[in-house]
Amino acid sequence: MKIGEFGRTVPGVDDDKIIDLETRIAHQEHTIAELNDVLTDQQAELATLTAQVRALIERVRALSEDAPAGNSGDETPPHY
């Protein structure tokens, strides 16, 4: 038995278990950091793509406003 904080005994705790837990925590911290990096990159890419889609929508609106009235793409060309 080990003597824990405040002089209490802690049954069944040995150095191997503590090392195993510390190792697991270190791996989890590393994984969380990697996931955070991926999430941050995806958020930046999402913001970029959102801006591009908005710009494309505005361009399509501007092009449709500039198109001559009554000129639909469904009309048969005059040479037919």
C-alpha positions as CSV (number, residue, x, y, z in Angstrom):
1,M,0.0,0.0,0.0
2,K,1.1,3.5,-0.7
3,I,0.5,6.5,1.5
4,G,-1.5,9.1,-0.4
5,E,-2.3,12.7,0.1
6,F,-3.1,13.6,3.7
7,G,-1.4,10.5,5.0
8,R,-4.2,8.2,3.9
9,T,-3.3,4.8,2.4
10,V,-4.3,4.1,-1.1
11,P,-4.8,0.3,-1.7
12,G,-3.8,-1.3,-4.9
13,V,-1.9,1.6,-6.5
14,D,1.5,0.7,-7.9
15,D,4.0,2.5,-10.0
16,D,3.1,0.5,-13.2
17,K,-0.5,1.5,-13.0
18,I,0.5,5.2,-12.5
19,I,2.9,5.0,-15.4
20,D,0.1,3.4,-17.6
21,L,-2.3,6.1,-16.7
22,E,0.2,8.9,-17.3
23,T,1.0,7.3,-20.7
24,R,-2.7,7.1,-21.6
25,I,-3.2,10.7,-20.7
26,A,-0.2,11.8,-22.7
27,H,-1.6,10.0,-25.8
28,Q,-5.0,11.5,-25.3
29,E,-3.6,15.0,-25.0
30,H,-1.6,14.4,-28.2
31,T,-4.7,13.1,-30.0
32,I,-6.8,16.1,-28.8
33,A,-4.2,18.5,-30.0
34,E,-4.1,16.8,-33.4
35,L,-7.9,16.9,-33.6
36,N,-7.9,20.5,-32.7
37,D,-5.5,21.3,-35.5
38,V,-7.6,19.4,-38.0
39,L,-10.7,21.1,-36.8
40,T,-9.1,24.6,-37.0
41,D,-7.9,23.8,-40.6
42,Q,-11.4,22.7,-41.6
43,Q,-12.9,25.8,-40.1
44,A,-10.6,28.0,-42.1
45,E,-11.3,26.1,-45.3
46,L,-15.0,26.3,-44.6
47,A,-14.8,30.1,-44.2
48,T,-12.9,30.3,-47.5
49,L,-15.4,28.2,-49.4
50,T,-18.3,30.1,-47.9
51,A,-16.8,33.4,-49.1
52,Q,-16.2,31.9,-52.6
53,V,-19.8,30.7,-52.8
54,R,-21.1,34.1,-51.8
55,A,-18.9,35.8,-54.4
56,L,-20.2,33.3,-57.0
57,I,-23.8,34.0,-56.0
58,E,-23.3,37.7,-56.3
59,R,-21.6,37.3,-59.7
60,V,-24.5,35.2,-61.0
61,R,-27.0,37.8,-59.7
62,A,-25.0,40.6,-61.4
63,L,-24.9,38.6,-64.7
64,S,-28.6,37.9,-64.6
65,E,-29.4,41.5,-64.0
66,D,-27.1,42.6,-66.9
67,A,-28.8,40.1,-69.3
68,P,-31.1,41.7,-71.9
69,A,-34.8,41.4,-71.0
70,G,-36.7,38.7,-72.8
71,N,-33.6,36.9,-73.9
72,S,-34.0,33.4,-72.4
73,G,-31.6,30.6,-73.2
74,D,-34.6,28.4,-74.2
75,E,-35.3,30.3,-77.4
76,T,-34.7,28.6,-80.8
77,P,-31.8,30.2,-82.7
78,P,-32.9,32.2,-85.7
79,H,-31.1,30.0,-88.2
80,Y,-33.4,27.0,-87.5
